[in-house]
Structures are given as C-alpha cells and as structure tokens.
Amino acid sequence: MAEYIVMPKLGFDMREAELVNWLKEVGDQVEKGEIVAEIESDKATLELESQVAGTLLKKLEAEKAIVPVGANIAIVGEEGEDISGMDGEGEAEAEAAEAEVEETPAEPVGAAKADVTPEAKEAGAAVDEAYPGGVKATPVARRMAEEHEVDLTQVGGSGPGGRIRKADVERYLEEGPAPEAAPAAAPAVSFEPSAVPTGPDTEEVETSKMRQAIGRRMVESKTTVPHFYVTTAVSMDAALALRKEINEMLPEEEKVSVNDMIVKAAALALRQFPNLNASFAGDKLVRHKRINVGTAVAVENGLTTVIQKDTDSSTLSTIAAENKAMIARAREGKIKPEDVQDGTFTVSNLGAYAVESFVAIINPPQAAILAVGRAQKVPVVRDGEVTVGSQMKATISADHRVTDGAEAAAYVEAFKEILEEPMRLLI
C-alpha cells in the first residue's frame, strides 16, 4: 500500500524547511532509513531519511520548495500501484499540517502543556516573515496563486499574523479583491527604527536563513528569559595532565579534547541540580530525565548546536567520538536530524579563540548555558606561595524563573570540583 514521505520536525521550534534537492528519482527503489533528499532548516542542511520502503512513485514537492512540517513530499509504494487521489489528499494534509504548526505553540521536549504568552505568540509569528515579496503565505497558497496568476499582495490572509492560506486564495478567485478599508488612525506616539546608512561606502549582504533564525531566537531569549550570571575560576592542571595521559594511549582519531572533558563535567554536575536540566513551562517546571549536553559549533553563516545524548553516563571516549563526528558533519553541512534534537543543556566554548571569559545567551527552552574560556597560565597561590598554574573561567547563564543565584553558584562549584579532581570523569 502506498505511503507518504513527510517533512519531519527537526527541532522543537522548526515550522518548515526548504527541500534543497532530491537524491532519488521517480522509479527508484527506496529503503527505510535511506537518504532521499537534502533539506535546509533554520539550523543546518540535513539529510532526509525515508520513513517508508518501496518504489518512489511520485514527488509532491519540487526542489527549492518551502515545505511545512508534517506535509507530504513524496509517495512510495509498489511499482505500478494506483495512487490516483493521493495528490489531493496529500495537499489537504499539507494544509492541515501548516494550520497545526501555525496555531499550536511549540513545546519543550517532554513539557506539559502550558498557557501561551503574547510574547511567545509574537515569537512564533516572527518565523513566517521571510517570504518572497514580504507576503506571508503557506506553500500551498503560493502554489495556487502562481497557477492562477494571482497577486498575493491583493489577497487578505485569515491565518495567524495575516498569513494567507489556500482558502483565502480560493475566496479571492470567487469574489475578487475585498473593498479597501478606511485607513486606521495614526497612533499618538510612534517610534521609527534608526536609519541605516547606505551608499558607496557601504555594502549590503543578504542574511542567511540560519543568521535570521539566530537573530529571532536570541531576541526571543533575551527579551523573554530573565538571565543572570555566575562565574568561577577552575584550576585545569590536573585535567590537562590526565588528558595528556589518556591521549598517549589513543590513536589520533580517538583523542579526547579539553571540550570533551568540560562537557562530561557539566553533565555530571547536572545530576546534583535537576532544576538546571529543565525547561520553564508557565506554571510548571519540566525536569528532563536524560542529560543531553549540546556543544555550540561555529559553522558557515552562523552557529549550530550538536547534542551528545546521555552525556552523564557516556564514557569520555564515547563523548569524544560522537562530538567529533557530529561537529564534522555540521561543518560539512551534512548534519543528521538526531544530531540537533533533544538537548537539555548547552556548553559554549570559545577557548580556541584566546577568549578569557564571556557570557552566553540561553538557548530556549533550556534553563541554562555554560560559557567557558581558554585555559591559560596565570599566577596562583598554593600553600601560601605564588606559583604558575593553568586556570579556566566558566560562567553559567541561568533562567531566573527556574533557579536562583545560590543554586547556580553551587552548580559551578560542583563543576569546578569535578575538573579539579578529574579522575571522577572516568568513574
């Protein structure tokens, strides 16, 4: 029996993705789990695996199409199977999927349902802004408008934020444009954005989808999440010595990085502080049973976060191997969906850039992020004497709705103790 390949949800805040290119043609055999296409979300370029097996009977979306989560993009079944009627059904399901994505607020992984704030609704609506000609419309509505040569700027939208749906285009085709409404009264006070200088001394560079998404997410985080920060200094002499000893026994491709040790220490410390391995959900705090620590990775045109699962119970060698593979895929633009899903805490490490210390912005719906700088030689006092030691500064940014200063301070103290007694990383 024929089945659809659908656009998966690759992250709690994903609403749609671009179908970059097909890797299979109609008539090709498809195995379950086989890569059939490449798609681009706000986070990265990803390989789309087929959820079904059989012969690729029809493609429902063309390359470069913007496809909502849950929409059907292809039909797979037995060779020669009758699939008449599935096109319309698929389009109806796509429209339903778009409506669901538009009207249902994204929830953290494992979160209980909570009331949606006006700020959250505005953040959700902001995702739909980047459309051709500045018109917000579903992919189905845009396709129908193109087929009937309809100017979408003349169509009223009934979706959230005025987004145009299939039904709006159908209504326009039947009734024509709606009469112009009387102009609204000007507000008593208006604020204009600062003018951006342009001219021969400037250069305009289009922002990527990833850069736009980062901007939206960071504005959402800084304007809706009450951040506070706690910093500690960690003696890294013992950790660096242990790393050297471990790596002397390992081949080059399996060597452990300082970041792997930091990620492991962050995870072990989270065991003692479940509030920091959590998400704020209105009148509830959702604590995650698994500790999945993400590592922020610089990629072309932006930043992404790869997620190492069950970090507290994973060995250092496992963490090193998995993070190395995911980081390589991220930088090659070949990241897998599971690489960026289900994170519960994040580490952002700028030590490679000679950064002494910094503060990071929380990645919602997580409750905290740990920012670490480089381990550098500094004067330290030991047993009443001044000597030279390797020291690293670490700063936690935490959500004040979830935790308080004393708990965050206790967490960074536990993190510090683990790295200063690094054999605990191997237990």
One Martini backbone bead per residue (centre of mass of N, CA, C, O) as a GRO file, in nm:
protein
  427
    1MET     BB    1   0.096   0.036   0.023
    2ALA     BB    2   0.082   0.355  -0.010
    3GLU     BB    3   0.310   0.618   0.099
    4TYR     BB    4   0.435   0.881   0.280
    5ILE     BB    5   0.662   1.137   0.269
    6VAL     BB    6   0.764   1.346   0.534
    7MET     BB    7   0.808   1.632   0.705
    8PRO     BB    8   1.005   1.671   0.957
    9LYS     BB    9   1.081   1.737   1.298
   10LEU     BB   10   1.389   1.939   1.364
   11GLY     BB   11   1.273   2.063   1.619
   12PHE     BB   12   1.070   2.249   1.824
   13ASP     BB   13   1.087   2.527   1.618
   14MET     BB   14   1.003   2.392   1.366
   15ARG     BB   15   0.801   2.466   1.056
   16GLU     BB   16   1.014   2.465   0.814
   17ALA     BB   17   1.155   2.371   0.485
   18GLU     BB   18   1.397   2.324   0.242
   19LEU     BB   19   1.409   2.164  -0.067
   20VAL     BB   20   1.698   2.129  -0.215
   21ASN     BB   21   1.734   1.804  -0.296
   22TRP     BB   22   1.719   1.522  -0.488
   23LEU     BB   23   1.839   1.164  -0.465
   24LYS     BB   24   1.572   1.070  -0.605
   25GLU     BB   25   1.381   0.895  -0.843
   26VAL     BB   26   1.143   0.805  -1.026
   27GLY     BB   27   1.156   0.440  -0.972
   28ASP     BB   28   1.310   0.417  -0.728
   29GLN     BB   29   1.449   0.255  -0.475
   30VAL     BB   30   1.340   0.244  -0.122
   31GLU     BB   31   1.469   0.255   0.193
   32LYS     BB   32   1.452   0.239   0.512
   33GLY     BB   33   1.665   0.517   0.599
   34GLU     BB   34   1.710   0.643   0.336
   35ILE     BB   35   1.846   0.881   0.140
   36VAL     BB   36   1.639   1.127  -0.057
   37ALA     BB   37   1.721   1.415   0.074
   38GLU     BB   38   1.774   1.767   0.099
   39ILE     BB   39   1.754   1.989   0.380
   40GLU     BB   40   1.664   2.327   0.504
   41SER     BB   41   1.700   2.480   0.794
   42ASP     BB   42   1.776   2.708   1.034
   43LYS     BB   43   2.031   2.527   1.125
   44ALA     BB   44   2.059   2.322   0.863
   45THR     BB   45   2.180   2.080   0.662
   46LEU     BB   46   1.985   1.789   0.577
   47GLU     BB   47   1.916   1.448   0.590
   48LEU     BB   48   1.655   1.265   0.437
   49GLU     BB   49   1.471   1.008   0.562
   50SER     BB   50   1.298   0.736   0.503
   51GLN     BB   51   0.993   0.594   0.647
   52VAL     BB   52   0.983   0.417   0.383
   53ALA     BB   53   0.920   0.141   0.155
   54GLY     BB   54   1.004   0.130  -0.205
   55THR     BB   55   0.867   0.303  -0.467
   56LEU     BB   56   0.909   0.595  -0.634
   57LEU     BB   57   0.615   0.748  -0.763
   58LYS     BB   58   0.612   1.053  -0.628
   59LYS     BB   59   0.649   1.401  -0.640
   60LEU     BB   60   0.517   1.681  -0.441
   61GLU     BB   61   0.800   1.831  -0.439
   62ALA     BB   62   1.014   2.068  -0.526
   63GLU     BB   63   1.283   2.214  -0.567
   64LYS     BB   64   1.294   2.489  -0.333
   65ALA     BB   65   1.076   2.424  -0.152
   66ILE     BB   66   0.850   2.523   0.100
   67VAL     BB   67   0.802   2.304   0.383
   68PRO     BB   68   0.598   2.190   0.606
   69VAL     BB   69   0.541   2.038   0.877
   70GLY     BB   70   0.387   1.723   0.780
   71ALA     BB   71   0.422   1.724   0.490
   72ASN     BB   72   0.393   1.597   0.177
   73ILE     BB   73   0.664   1.490  -0.066
   74ALA     BB   74   0.593   1.175  -0.117
   75ILE     BB   75   0.548   0.857  -0.297
   76VAL     BB   76   0.536   0.519  -0.167
   77GLY     BB   77   0.546   0.189  -0.336
   78GLU     BB   78   0.432  -0.008  -0.567
   79GLU     BB   79   0.485  -0.096  -0.869
   80GLY     BB   80   0.202   0.036  -1.040
   81GLU     BB   81   0.044   0.178  -0.839
   82ASP     BB   82  -0.249   0.325  -0.741
   83ILE     BB   83  -0.250   0.704  -0.673
   84SER     BB   84  -0.512   0.809  -0.707
   85GLY     BB   85  -0.590   1.089  -0.489
   86MET     BB   86  -0.321   1.157  -0.322
   87ASP     BB   87  -0.268   1.451  -0.392
   88GLY     BB   88  -0.509   1.590  -0.255
   89GLU     BB   89  -0.465   1.461   0.018
   90GLY     BB   90  -0.185   1.580   0.059
   91GLU     BB   91  -0.270   1.879   0.047
   92ALA     BB   92  -0.463   1.872   0.284
   93GLU     BB   93  -0.250   1.781   0.488
   94ALA     BB   94  -0.064   2.023   0.452
   95GLU     BB   95  -0.267   2.235   0.543
   96ALA     BB   96  -0.306   2.110   0.823
   97ALA     BB   97  -0.012   2.128   0.909
   98GLU     BB   98   0.013   2.432   0.891
   99ALA     BB   99  -0.209   2.502   1.093
  100GLU     BB  100  -0.082   2.354   1.331
  101VAL     BB  101   0.185   2.510   1.337
  102GLU     BB  102   0.058   2.796   1.368
  103GLU     BB  103  -0.151   2.727   1.627
  104THR     BB  104   0.080   2.559   1.770
  105PRO     BB  105   0.277   2.567   2.021
  106ALA     BB  106   0.583   2.516   2.109
  107GLU     BB  107   0.741   2.251   2.290
  108PRO     BB  108   0.914   2.112   2.503
  109VAL     BB  109   1.073   1.844   2.582
  110GLY     BB  110   0.835   1.691   2.785
  111ALA     BB  111   0.620   1.897   2.807
  112ALA     BB  112   0.378   2.054   2.945
  113LYS     BB  113   0.107   2.220   2.913
  114ALA     BB  114   0.080   2.571   2.834
  115ASP     BB  115   0.044   2.884   2.839
  116VAL     BB  116   0.035   3.139   2.599
  117THR     BB  117   0.211   3.403   2.535
  118PRO     BB  118   0.235   3.688   2.361
  119GLU     BB  119   0.539   3.656   2.311
  120ALA     BB  120   0.526   3.371   2.186
  121LYS     BB  121   0.342   3.443   1.950
  122GLU     BB  122   0.534   3.649   1.824
  123ALA     BB  123   0.771   3.456   1.782
  124GLY     BB  124   0.618   3.261   1.595
  125ALA     BB  125   0.539   3.470   1.373
  126ALA     BB  126   0.834   3.555   1.291
  127VAL     BB  127   0.904   3.300   1.115
  128ASP     BB  128   0.705   3.407   0.858
  129GLU     BB  129   0.854   3.665   0.715
  130ALA     BB  130   1.037   3.510   0.490
  131TYR     BB  131   0.899   3.617   0.195
  132PRO     BB  132   0.812   3.673  -0.100
  133GLY     BB  133   0.752   4.012  -0.098
  134GLY     BB  134   0.655   3.989   0.216
  135VAL     BB  135   0.458   3.746   0.196
  136LYS     BB  136   0.233   3.565   0.389
  137ALA     BB  137   0.242   3.214   0.294
  138THR     BB  138   0.159   2.923   0.202
  139PRO     BB  139   0.268   2.693  -0.015
  140VAL     BB  140  -0.014   2.628  -0.134
  141ALA     BB  141  -0.098   2.923  -0.189
  142ARG     BB  142   0.136   2.995  -0.379
  143ARG     BB  143   0.080   2.781  -0.591
  144MET     BB  144  -0.208   2.872  -0.664
  145ALA     BB  145  -0.137   3.163  -0.741
  146GLU     BB  146   0.050   3.088  -0.976
  147GLU     BB  147  -0.158   2.927  -1.147
  148HIS     BB  148  -0.371   3.200  -1.135
  149GLU     BB  149  -0.230   3.476  -1.131
  150VAL     BB  150  -0.198   3.584  -0.828
  151ASP     BB  151  -0.183   3.862  -0.623
  152LEU     BB  152  -0.098   3.840  -0.290
  153THR     BB  153  -0.128   4.150  -0.213
  154GLN     BB  154  -0.462   4.119  -0.269
  155VAL     BB  155  -0.473   3.912  -0.027
  156GLY     BB  156  -0.640   3.804   0.238
  157GLY     BB  157  -0.553   3.693   0.563
  158SER     BB  158  -0.657   3.427   0.812
  159GLY     BB  159  -0.409   3.386   0.950
  160PRO     BB  160  -0.160   3.419   1.141
  161GLY     BB  161  -0.062   3.741   1.086
  162GLY     BB  162  -0.204   3.724   0.786
  163ARG     BB  163  -0.184   3.455   0.666
  164ILE     BB  164  -0.198   3.284   0.369
  165ARG     BB  165  -0.438   3.066   0.240
  166LYS     BB  166  -0.606   2.861   0.041
  167ALA     BB  167  -0.891   2.982   0.109
  168ASP     BB  168  -0.814   3.276   0.027
  169VAL     BB  169  -0.766   3.221  -0.273
  170GLU     BB  170  -1.042   3.102  -0.336
  171ARG     BB  171  -1.202   3.356  -0.256
  172TYR     BB  172  -1.069   3.545  -0.461
  173LEU     BB  173  -1.160   3.387  -0.719
  174GLU     BB  174  -1.472   3.435  -0.651
  175GLU     BB  175  -1.476   3.762  -0.535
  176GLY     BB  176  -1.229   3.907  -0.515
  177PRO     BB  177  -1.136   4.187  -0.396
  178ALA     BB  178  -1.142   4.361  -0.127
  179PRO     BB  179  -1.242   4.628   0.010
  180GLU     BB  180  -1.125   4.909   0.115
  181ALA     BB  181  -1.012   5.025   0.401
  182ALA     BB  182  -1.002   5.239   0.628
  183PRO     BB  183  -0.783   5.426   0.761
  184ALA     BB  184  -0.600   5.426   1.024
  185ALA     BB  185  -0.525   5.570   1.295
  186ALA     BB  186  -0.285   5.733   1.423
  187PRO     BB  187  -0.069   5.717   1.650
  188ALA     BB  188   0.034   5.914   1.899
  189VAL     BB  189   0.294   5.724   1.907
  190SER     BB  190   0.608   5.689   1.731
  191PHE     BB  191   0.870   5.453   1.630
  192GLU     BB  192   1.162   5.474   1.461
  193PRO     BB  193   1.398   5.333   1.312
  194SER     BB  194   1.707   5.340   1.257
  195ALA     BB  195   1.900   5.459   1.027
  196VAL     BB  196   2.057   5.310   0.748
  197PRO     BB  197   2.338   5.338   0.594
  198THR     BB  198   2.391   5.422   0.248
  199GLY     BB  199   2.622   5.346  -0.022
  200PRO     BB  200   2.949   5.357  -0.135
  201ASP     BB  201   3.043   5.286   0.184
  202THR     BB  202   2.866   5.027   0.140
  203GLU     BB  203   2.745   4.686   0.214
  204GLU     BB  204   2.519   4.441   0.100
  205VAL     BB  205   2.413   4.149   0.294
  206GLU     BB  206   2.267   3.865   0.289
  207THR     BB  207   2.083   3.686   0.505
  208SER     BB  208   2.057   3.398   0.635
  209LYS     BB  209   1.850   3.175   0.768
  210MET     BB  210   2.026   3.125   1.014
  211ARG     BB  211   2.074   3.421   1.097
  212GLN     BB  212   1.774   3.489   1.136
  213ALA     BB  213   1.717   3.272   1.352
  214ILE     BB  214   1.919   3.369   1.558
  215GLY     BB  215   1.796   3.645   1.598
  216ARG     BB  216   1.519   3.554   1.697
  217ARG     BB  217   1.612   3.372   1.935
  218MET     BB  218   1.777   3.590   2.092
  219VAL     BB  219   1.552   3.791   2.132
  220GLU     BB  220   1.365   3.601   2.279
  221SER     BB  221   1.556   3.536   2.513
  222LYS     BB  222   1.630   3.835   2.615
  223THR     BB  223   1.306   3.924   2.642
  224THR     BB  224   1.188   3.646   2.814
  225VAL     BB  225   1.461   3.582   2.971
  226PRO     BB  226   1.590   3.592   3.295
  227HIS     BB  227   1.906   3.666   3.330
  228PHE     BB  228   2.195   3.516   3.494
  229TYR     BB  229   2.534   3.531   3.651
  230VAL     BB  230   2.808   3.285   3.704
  231THR     BB  231   3.151   3.281   3.820
  232THR     BB  232   3.448   3.077   3.768
  233ALA     BB  233   3.761   2.926   3.871
  234VAL     BB  234   3.965   2.675   3.708
  235SER     BB  235   4.174   2.426   3.772
  236MET     BB  236   4.368   2.251   3.494
  237ASP     BB  237   4.611   2.069   3.556
  238ALA     BB  238   4.490   1.784   3.606
  239ALA     BB  239   4.323   1.765   3.340
  240LEU     BB  240   4.566   1.797   3.143
  241ALA     BB  241   4.725   1.555   3.246
  242LEU     BB  242   4.509   1.339   3.190
  243ARG     BB  243   4.478   1.389   2.888
  244LYS     BB  244   4.769   1.317   2.812
  245GLU     BB  245   4.755   1.026   2.917
  246ILE     BB  246   4.519   0.927   2.743
  247ASN     BB  247   4.632   1.010   2.451
  248GLU     BB  248   4.885   0.818   2.455
  249MET     BB  249   4.668   0.557   2.412
  250LEU     BB  250   4.561   0.700   2.148
  251PRO     BB  251   4.449   0.758   1.861
  252GLU     BB  252   4.398   1.037   1.684
  253GLU     BB  253   4.075   0.986   1.631
  254GLU     BB  254   4.037   0.941   1.976
  255LYS     BB  255   4.096   1.194   2.100
  256VAL     BB  256   4.079   1.409   2.375
  257SER     BB  257   3.926   1.695   2.463
  258VAL     BB  258   3.865   1.954   2.663
  259ASN     BB  259   3.563   1.971   2.589
  260ASP     BB  260   3.487   1.682   2.668
  261MET     BB  261   3.546   1.728   2.973
  262ILE     BB  262   3.346   1.959   3.014
  263VAL     BB  263   3.089   1.812   2.929
  264LYS     BB  264   3.107   1.589   3.142
  265ALA     BB  265   3.112   1.775   3.392
  266ALA     BB  266   2.843   1.914   3.338
  267ALA     BB  267   2.673   1.651   3.358
  268LEU     BB  268   2.750   1.554   3.643
  269ALA     BB  269   2.648   1.816   3.788
  270LEU     BB  270   2.342   1.786   3.700
  271ARG     BB  271   2.260   1.556   3.892
  272GLN     BB  272   2.243   1.771   4.144
  273PHE     BB  273   2.071   1.982   3.927
  274PRO     BB  274   1.766   1.952   3.785
  275ASN     BB  275   1.684   2.257   3.732
  276LEU     BB  276   1.915   2.280   3.495
  277ASN     BB  277   1.757   2.020   3.358
  278ALA     BB  278   1.534   2.228   3.221
  279SER     BB  279   1.194   2.371   3.178
  280PHE     BB  280   0.991   2.636   3.117
  281ALA     BB  281   0.607   2.607   3.178
  282GLY     BB  282   0.493   2.840   3.339
  283ASP     BB  283   0.345   2.657   3.603
  284LYS     BB  284   0.602   2.481   3.517
  285LEU     BB  285   0.860   2.230   3.573
  286VAL     BB  286   1.066   2.062   3.337
  287ARG     BB  287   1.222   1.765   3.395
  288HIS     BB  288   1.492   1.591   3.273
  289LYS     BB  289   1.601   1.259   3.269
  290ARG     BB  290   1.797   1.343   3.057
  291ILE     BB  291   2.147   1.411   2.970
  292ASN     BB  292   2.187   1.655   2.702
  293VAL     BB  293   2.478   1.783   2.567
  294GLY     BB  294   2.560   2.072   2.411
  295THR     BB  295   2.756   2.202   2.128
  296ALA     BB  296   2.882   2.479   2.012
  297VAL     BB  297   2.898   2.557   1.651
  298ALA     BB  298   3.088   2.683   1.407
  299VAL     BB  299   2.952   2.800   1.100
  300GLU     BB  300   2.847   2.880   0.815
  301ASN     BB  301   2.655   3.165   0.886
  302GLY     BB  302   2.699   3.052   1.202
  303LEU     BB  303   2.511   2.850   1.442
  304THR     BB  304   2.532   2.538   1.618
  305THR     BB  305   2.392   2.239   1.793
  306VAL     BB  306   2.526   1.958   1.933
  307ILE     BB  307   2.401   1.635   2.059
  308GLN     BB  308   2.485   1.455   2.347
  309LYS     BB  309   2.381   1.162   2.472
  310ASP     BB  310   2.395   1.069   2.785
  311THR     BB  311   2.652   1.215   2.918
  312ASP     BB  312   2.683   1.111   3.216
  313SER     BB  313   2.704   0.787   3.102
  314SER     BB  314   2.932   0.854   2.923
  315THR     BB  315   3.219   0.820   2.790
  316LEU     BB  316   3.482   0.997   2.688
  317SER     BB  317   3.519   0.844   2.418
  318THR     BB  318   3.226   0.877   2.324
  319ILE     BB  319   3.207   1.181   2.329
  320ALA     BB  320   3.442   1.232   2.134
  321ALA     BB  321   3.336   1.072   1.887
  322GLU     BB  322   3.055   1.206   1.855
  323ASN     BB  323   3.140   1.504   1.841
  324LYS     BB  324   3.334   1.481   1.602
  325ALA     BB  325   3.122   1.382   1.397
  326MET     BB  326   2.911   1.613   1.428
  327ILE     BB  327   3.098   1.853   1.367
  328ALA     BB  328   3.176   1.763   1.083
  329ARG     BB  329   2.889   1.763   0.967
  330ALA     BB  330   2.822   2.059   1.025
  331ARG     BB  331   3.065   2.180   0.848
  332GLU     BB  332   2.952   2.012   0.582
  333GLY     BB  333   2.625   2.012   0.579
  334LYS     BB  334   2.553   1.689   0.713
  335ILE     BB  335   2.344   1.683   0.919
  336LYS     BB  336   2.156   1.520   1.155
  337PRO     BB  337   1.872   1.520   1.325
  338GLU     BB  338   1.992   1.385   1.595
  339ASP     BB  339   2.218   1.610   1.639
  340VAL     BB  340   1.974   1.852   1.719
  341GLN     BB  341   1.822   1.684   1.940
  342ASP     BB  342   1.729   1.693   2.283
  343GLY     BB  343   1.835   1.922   2.442
  344THR     BB  344   1.920   2.035   2.801
  345PHE     BB  345   2.216   2.153   2.751
  346THR     BB  346   2.490   2.402   2.723
  347VAL     BB  347   2.810   2.444   2.558
  348SER     BB  348   3.034   2.731   2.534
  349ASN     BB  349   3.350   2.737   2.349
  350LEU     BB  350   3.626   2.997   2.327
  351GLY     BB  351   3.926   2.894   2.376
  352ALA     BB  352   4.037   2.887   2.072
  353TYR     BB  353   4.015   3.234   2.079
  354ALA     BB  354   4.148   3.362   2.337
  355VAL     BB  355   3.927   3.352   2.559
  356GLU     BB  356   3.867   3.420   2.887
  357SER     BB  357   3.562   3.548   2.889
  358PHE     BB  358   3.195   3.491   2.897
  359VAL     BB  359   2.857   3.533   2.785
  360ALA     BB  360   2.562   3.351   2.733
  361ILE     BB  361   2.280   3.260   2.553
  362ILE     BB  362   2.000   3.117   2.597
  363ASN     BB  363   1.847   2.804   2.479
  364PRO     BB  364   1.549   2.763   2.406
  365PRO     BB  365   1.408   2.573   2.672
  366GLN     BB  366   1.642   2.612   2.833
  367ALA     BB  367   1.791   2.707   3.159
  368ALA     BB  368   2.101   2.678   3.047
  369ILE     BB  369   2.449   2.804   3.009
  370LEU     BB  370   2.797   2.731   2.936
  371ALA     BB  371   3.081   2.944   2.961
  372VAL     BB  372   3.410   2.904   2.809
  373GLY     BB  373   3.741   2.947   2.826
  374ARG     BB  374   4.066   2.953   2.846
  375ALA     BB  375   4.353   2.784   2.928
  376GLN     BB  376   4.577   2.965   3.145
  377LYS     BB  377   4.855   3.117   3.250
  378VAL     BB  378   4.877   3.190   3.607
  379PRO     BB  379   4.880   3.333   3.900
  380VAL     BB  380   4.908   3.132   4.202
  381VAL     BB  381   4.795   3.014   4.522
  382ARG     BB  382   5.005   2.774   4.709
  383ASP     BB  383   5.066   2.731   5.020
  384GLY     BB  384   5.141   3.055   5.029
  385GLU     BB  385   5.234   3.046   4.722
  386VAL     BB  386   5.360   3.169   4.428
  387THR     BB  387   5.244   3.046   4.113
  388VAL     BB  388   5.196   2.845   3.825
  389GLY     BB  389   4.879   2.812   3.644
  390SER     BB  390   4.596   2.658   3.514
  391GLN     BB  391   4.317   2.861   3.398
  392MET     BB  392   3.949   2.862   3.401
  393LYS     BB  393   3.662   3.022   3.288
  394ALA     BB  394   3.318   3.001   3.416
  395THR     BB  395   2.978   3.070   3.285
  396ILE     BB  396   2.654   3.094   3.399
  397SER     BB  397   2.342   3.096   3.236
  398ALA     BB  398   2.027   3.175   3.393
  399ASP     BB  399   1.694   3.110   3.475
  400HIS     BB  400   1.504   3.290   3.710
  401ARG     BB  401   1.241   3.102   3.690
  402VAL     BB  402   1.412   2.831   3.784
  403THR     BB  403   1.646   2.988   3.939
  404ASP     BB  404   1.923   3.071   4.154
  405GLY     BB  405   2.220   3.184   4.265
  406ALA     BB  406   2.289   2.955   4.467
  407GLU     BB  407   2.250   2.717   4.268
  408ALA     BB  408   2.443   2.813   4.047
  409ALA     BB  409   2.692   2.822   4.235
  410ALA     BB  410   2.685   2.520   4.310
  411TYR     BB  411   2.726   2.416   4.028
  412VAL     BB  412   3.006   2.547   3.959
  413GLU     BB  413   3.142   2.408   4.198
  414ALA     BB  414   3.100   2.118   4.099
  415PHE     BB  415   3.241   2.152   3.829
  416LYS     BB  416   3.515   2.234   3.946
  417GLU     BB  417   3.569   1.975   4.117
  418ILE     BB  418   3.577   1.774   3.884
  419LEU     BB  419   3.821   1.907   3.724
  420GLU     BB  420   4.016   1.900   3.987
  421GLU     BB  421   3.904   1.579   3.991
  422PRO     BB  422   3.925   1.398   3.701
  423MET     BB  423   3.873   1.096   3.778
  424ARG     BB  424   3.556   1.136   3.781
  425LEU     BB  425   3.528   1.106   3.463
  426LEU     BB  426   3.594   0.771   3.483
  427ILE     BB  427   3.347   0.651   3.670
   0.00000   0.00000   0.00000
